[in-house]
Amino acid sequence: MSCLFCQAHASPFEIDSNEALPILHIDHDDVLEGSATLSMYQVLEAAYARNPQQKLLQALDGEAQASYTRAKSMLPMAPAVGVRHVNDSLSSGRGEREWEAGLDLPVWLPGQRAARQAVANHAQEGVAASREGFMMQLAGLVRDTVWDVAMRENDFKLAQYRHENAQAIHKDVMARFKAGELPRTDTMLAEDETLKAQAAVIRAEAEVKHARHRYTQLTGLDILPARPTEDLASIRTLQDNHPLLKEARTKLALAEDELHLVNIEKRENPMVNVGTRTIRGGFDTQFNSALTLSLRIPFDAEVRAAPMLATANSNLARASAELDRLRLAMQTMLHEAMHNLEVTHEELEIATRQRDLAQENLRLARKAFQLGESDLVSLMRIQALATEAERAYRSRQTQMKWDIAKFNQAVGVLP
């Protein structure tokens, strides 16, 4: 009797075994050829030229050039022209007239020009440091992307290796089944393992294509370095000239100079006015002209200075905190990179010995199975152990090279 509760609560996601599954066909080859002449640095240059961050760096360079223009200007601000006219036409009407025209010329505050020049210099240095820092960050992405492709390709090769072994066992089992030496259950077991291995090949190939696509998107290249291996850098401590630390220090120096400039510019610039004045008195037909010279000196006002100082101090604190945070993070990164190198090296030695043992054990198991001294289940178990040992060995080999690249990244060495 059918279960009414199960019928009423059947999952809407259950698929009828007789129903054809929809298939989405996508052109997704992502074929990458290995190039013996392509270096990792060339890959990095290709990624750098392609990255949208270039627009921001160009904008920062424009800001630095504007700071230079301002610092080298003859006047701290733009001059202004003023015109003034007075007459008594709407009042006494005695013919009194007055015309005045003048030019307002701002005057540099003490130390203001030098402070602006210092800001411009550090702004320009900051742009160069930002380019180096960005190149360093991009190098990390390139390294991870390249070695991710290598790792996925290793997994794909191992999946193929497993599938080939499963097919060989299945072929042998079928031959012995037809000869009456093995039961039908062994053929089904061998076929099931072959199908599982085939599914693993499909999934591993998909991961390879995904990794290759990420590489192409990052670099715009359709070729890979055939030898991406790097030499281990001789540096063992975090250096002050690390590109990322250098960038953070230039930002801190710029914030200090900007605070110094704000302390100077917290009051407005003095203003010198040079002009001419023409006057005609009441009931007088003669005009009297004269030159005028005036000086305007603004006072320091907290209402103007407080917001400027608060912003400058906030920027300085932020830059200082970022430098300290970055230094701690990079020290941690370097420590982990060194430790990972040691661990992976030890794991590789163990994986090498395990691989040799597994291969020898598999050789003996195959021989025993062929002689009828062992069953299929035991052979497949030993085959699985051998495949896992091979996977661990090749994975540790690739991981060792990847860890060297990560260590070089941590100490600030470009590929």
C-alpha positions in Angstrom: 0.0 0.0 0.0 1.4 3.4 -0.9 2.1 6.0 1.7 -0.2 8.9 1.4 2.0 11.1 3.6 5.0 10.4 1.3 2.9 11.2 -1.8 1.6 14.5 -0.3 5.1 15.6 0.7 7.1 14.4 -2.3 10.1 16.7 -2.9 9.6 19.0 -6.0 13.3 18.4 -6.8 13.0 14.7 -7.3 13.8 13.6 -10.8 12.1 10.8 -12.7 14.7 8.3 -13.7 12.9 8.0 -17.1 13.0 11.8 -17.6 15.7 13.1 -19.9 18.0 15.5 -18.0 18.6 18.9 -19.5 22.2 19.4 -20.9 23.8 22.8 -21.3 26.5 22.7 -23.9 29.2 25.3 -23.5 32.3 26.0 -25.6 34.8 25.8 -22.7 38.1 24.6 -24.0 40.6 26.9 -22.2 43.6 25.3 -23.8 46.9 26.7 -22.6 50.2 25.7 -24.3 53.4 25.6 -22.3 56.1 28.0 -23.4 59.8 27.3 -22.6 60.7 31.0 -23.3 57.9 32.6 -21.3 59.1 33.7 -17.8 57.0 34.4 -14.7 58.0 38.0 -14.9 56.7 38.3 -18.4 53.4 36.9 -17.2 53.4 39.5 -14.4 54.0 42.3 -16.9 51.1 41.0 -19.0 48.8 41.0 -16.0 50.0 44.4 -14.9 49.3 46.0 -18.3 45.8 44.4 -18.3 44.8 45.3 -14.8 42.2 48.1 -14.3 44.2 49.4 -11.4 46.3 51.3 -14.0 43.6 53.9 -14.1 43.9 54.6 -10.4 47.7 54.9 -10.7 47.3 57.3 -13.5 44.9 59.4 -11.5 47.3 59.4 -8.5 50.1 60.5 -10.8 47.9 63.4 -12.0 47.3 64.4 -8.4 51.1 64.4 -7.7 51.7 66.6 -10.8 49.0 69.0 -9.7 50.8 69.3 -6.3 54.0 70.2 -8.1 52.2 72.8 -10.1 50.8 74.3 -7.0 54.1 74.3 -5.1 56.0 75.9 -8.0 53.4 78.7 -8.6 54.6 82.3 -8.2 51.6 83.0 -6.0 50.0 80.7 -3.3 46.5 81.3 -4.8 45.1 82.9 -7.9 45.1 86.7 -8.0 41.9 88.7 -8.2 40.7 91.9 -9.8 38.4 94.2 -8.0 36.4 97.2 -9.3 34.5 99.8 -7.2 32.3 102.8 -8.2 30.6 105.4 -6.0 28.2 108.2 -7.1 25.5 110.4 -5.5 23.0 110.3 -8.3 20.3 108.8 -6.2 21.0 110.9 -3.1 22.4 114.4 -2.9 23.0 114.7 -6.7 26.0 117.0 -6.4 27.9 115.2 -9.1 30.3 113.3 -6.8 32.0 110.4 -8.6 34.5 107.8 -7.5 36.1 104.9 -9.5 38.5 102.4 -8.0 40.2 99.3 -9.6 42.8 97.1 -8.0 44.6 93.8 -8.2 44.6 91.5 -5.2 47.9 89.6 -4.9 48.1 86.8 -2.2 51.4 86.5 -0.4 53.1 83.3 0.7 53.0 82.5 4.4 56.4 81.7 6.1 57.4 78.1 5.2 54.3 77.6 3.0 56.1 77.1 -0.3 58.6 74.7 1.2 55.8 72.7 2.9 53.9 72.4 -0.4 57.0 71.3 -2.1 57.5 68.6 0.5 53.9 67.4 0.0 54.5 67.3 -3.8 57.7 65.3 -3.4 56.1 62.7 -1.2 53.1 62.5 -3.4 55.3 61.7 -6.3 57.2 59.1 -4.3 53.9 57.7 -3.2 52.8 57.1 -6.7 56.1 55.2 -7.5 55.7 53.2 -4.3 52.1 52.5 -5.1 53.2 51.1 -8.5 55.8 48.9 -6.8 53.3 47.8 -4.1 50.7 47.0 -6.7 53.2 45.0 -8.7 54.0 43.0 -5.6 50.4 42.3 -4.8 49.8 41.3 -8.4 52.8 39.0 -8.3 51.1 37.1 -5.5 47.9 36.7 -7.7 50.0 35.5 -10.7 51.9 33.0 -8.6 48.8 31.6 -7.0 47.1 31.4 -10.4 50.0 29.7 -12.2 50.5 27.1 -9.4 46.8 26.5 -9.0 46.8 25.5 -12.7 49.7 23.2 -12.1 48.0 21.6 -9.1 44.7 21.1 -11.0 46.6 19.6 -13.9 48.3 17.2 -11.5 44.9 16.2 -10.1 43.7 15.6 -13.6 46.6 13.4 -14.5 46.1 11.4 -11.3 42.4 11.0 -12.2 43.4 9.7 -15.6 45.9 7.3 -13.9 43.2 6.0 -11.7 40.9 5.5 -14.6 43.5 3.7 -16.7 44.2 1.3 -13.8 40.5 0.7 -13.3 40.0 -0.1 -17.0 43.0 -2.5 -16.9 41.5 -4.3 -13.9 38.1 -4.4 -15.5 39.5 -5.8 -18.7 41.3 -8.5 -16.8 38.3 -9.3 -14.7 36.1 -9.6 -17.7 38.5 -12.0 -19.4 38.7 -14.2 -16.3 34.9 -14.1 -15.9 34.5 -15.4 -19.4 37.0 -18.1 -18.6 34.8 -19.1 -15.6 37.5 -18.1 -13.0 35.6 -15.2 -11.4 31.9 -14.6 -10.5 29.6 -12.0 -12.1 29.7 -9.8 -9.0 33.4 -9.1 -9.6 32.7 -7.8 -13.0 30.1 -5.5 -11.7 32.4 -4.3 -8.9 35.2 -3.6 -11.4 32.8 -1.8 -13.8 31.5 0.4 -10.9 35.1 1.4 -10.0 35.7 2.3 -13.7 32.7 4.5 -13.8 33.7 6.2 -10.6 37.1 6.9 -12.0 35.6 8.2 -15.2 33.4 10.6 -13.2 36.5 11.8 -11.3 38.3 12.4 -14.6 35.4 14.6 -15.8 35.4 16.6 -12.6 39.2 17.0 -12.5 39.2 18.2 -16.2 36.5 20.8 -15.3 38.7 22.1 -12.5 41.7 22.4 -14.8 39.6 24.4 -17.3 38.4 26.7 -14.5 41.9 27.3 -13.3 43.1 28.0 -16.9 40.3 30.4 -17.4 41.2 32.3 -14.3 44.8 32.5 -15.6 43.7 33.8 -18.9 41.4 36.4 -17.3 44.2 37.6 -15.1 46.9 37.8 -17.7 45.2 37.8 -21.1 47.7 35.1 -22.3 46.9 31.8 -23.9 50.3 30.3 -23.0 51.8 29.2 -19.7 55.4 29.2 -18.5 56.7 25.7 -19.0 59.1 26.1 -16.1 57.5 28.4 -13.5 59.8 27.1 -10.7 61.6 29.9 -8.7 64.8 29.8 -6.7 64.4 30.2 -3.0 65.3 33.8 -2.0 68.3 34.2 0.4 66.4 36.8 2.5 65.2 35.4 5.9 63.8 38.5 7.6 61.3 41.2 6.7 63.2 44.0 5.0 62.4 47.7 5.3 62.6 48.0 1.6 59.7 45.6 1.0 57.5 47.2 -1.6 54.4 47.0 0.5 56.1 48.5 3.6 57.7 51.1 1.4 54.3 52.1 0.1 52.9 52.4 3.6 55.8 54.5 4.8 55.5 57.0 1.9 51.8 57.4 2.8 52.7 58.0 6.4 55.4 60.6 5.3 52.8 62.3 3.0 50.3 62.5 5.9 52.9 64.1 8.1 53.8 66.7 5.5 50.1 67.4 4.9 49.6 68.0 8.7 52.6 70.3 8.7 51.1 72.2 5.7 47.7 72.5 7.4 49.4 74.0 10.5 50.8 76.7 8.2 47.7 77.2 6.2 45.3 77.3 9.1 44.9 81.0 8.5 44.4 82.6 5.1 47.2 84.2 3.1 47.9 87.9 3.5 46.7 89.9 0.5 48.4 92.9 -1.1 46.2 95.2 -3.2 47.7 97.5 -5.9 45.3 99.7 -7.7 44.2 103.2 -8.9 41.5 105.5 -7.6 39.8 108.4 -9.5 37.6 110.9 -7.6 35.5 113.9 -8.6 34.0 115.9 -5.7 30.6 117.5 -5.5 30.1 120.5 -7.8 33.6 119.9 -9.1 34.4 119.3 -12.8 38.0 118.1 -12.2 39.1 114.5 -11.6 41.8 113.6 -9.1 43.7 110.2 -9.7 45.9 108.4 -7.3 47.6 105.0 -6.8 46.5 102.8 -4.0 48.4 100.2 -2.0 46.8 98.2 0.8 47.7 95.1 2.9 45.2 92.6 4.3 46.4 90.3 7.1 43.8 87.7 8.2 43.8 86.4 11.8 44.0 82.8 12.9 40.5 81.5 13.4 39.6 78.2 15.1 36.5 77.9 13.0 38.7 77.6 9.9 41.6 75.6 11.4 39.8 73.0 13.5 38.2 70.9 10.7 41.4 71.1 8.7 43.6 70.0 11.6 41.1 67.2 12.6 41.1 65.8 9.1 44.9 65.9 8.8 45.4 64.3 12.2 42.9 61.6 11.3 44.8 60.8 8.0 48.1 60.7 9.9 46.7 58.3 12.5 45.2 56.1 9.8 48.5 55.9 7.9 50.4 55.1 11.0 48.0 52.4 12.0 48.0 50.9 8.5 51.8 50.7 8.6 51.8 49.0 11.9 49.1 46.6 10.9 50.8 45.8 7.6 54.1 45.1 9.3 52.5 42.7 11.8 50.6 41.0 9.0 53.7 40.6 6.9 55.7 39.2 9.8 53.0 36.6 10.3 53.0 35.9 6.6 56.7 35.4 6.5 56.7 33.1 9.6 53.9 31.0 8.1 55.8 30.8 4.7 59.0 29.6 6.4 57.1 27.1 8.5 55.1 25.8 5.5 58.4 25.2 3.6 59.7 23.1 6.4 56.4 21.2 6.8 56.0 20.6 3.1 59.6 19.4 2.8 59.1 16.8 5.6 55.7 15.8 4.1 57.4 15.3 0.7 60.0 13.0 2.2 57.3 10.9 3.8 55.1 10.9 0.7 58.1 9.7 -1.4 58.6 6.7 0.9 54.9 6.0 1.1 54.7 6.1 -2.7 57.6 3.6 -3.1 55.9 1.2 -0.6 52.5 1.5 -2.2 53.9 0.8 -5.7 55.7 -2.3 -4.5 52.6 -3.4 -2.6 50.5 -2.9 -5.7 52.9 -4.9 -7.8 52.7 -7.8 -5.4 48.9 -7.5 -5.1 48.4 -7.6 -8.9 50.6 -10.7 -9.1 48.7 -12.4 -6.3 45.4 -11.6 -8.0 46.5 -12.9 -11.3 47.6 -16.2 -9.6 44.3 -16.4 -7.9 45.9 -16.0 -4.4 43.9 -12.8 -3.7 40.4 -11.5 -4.4 39.3 -8.5 -6.3 38.3 -6.5 -3.3 41.8 -6.7 -1.8 43.3 -5.7 -5.1 41.0 -2.7 -5.5 41.7 -1.6 -1.9 45.5 -1.7 -2.5 45.0 0.0 -5.8 43.2 2.9 -4.1 46.0 3.1 -1.5 48.5 3.3 -4.3 46.6 6.0 -6.1 46.3 8.0 -2.9 50.0 7.7 -2.3 50.7 8.8 -5.8 48.4 11.8 -5.4 50.0 12.8 -2.1 53.5 12.5 -3.7 52.7 14.6 -6.7 50.7 17.1 -4.7 53.6 17.6 -2.3 56.0 18.1 -5.1 53.9 20.8 -6.6 53.1 22.3 -3.2 56.8 22.5 -2.4 57.4 24.7 -5.5 54.3 26.7 -4.7 55.6 27.3 -1.1 58.9 28.6 -2.4 56.9 31.1 -4.5 54.9 32.1 -1.5 58.1 32.6 0.6 59.6 34.8 -2.1 56.3 36.7 -2.1 56.5 37.2 1.7 60.0 38.6 1.6 59.1 40.9 -1.3 61.0 39.3 -4.2 59.3 39.5 -7.6 59.3 36.3 -9.8 
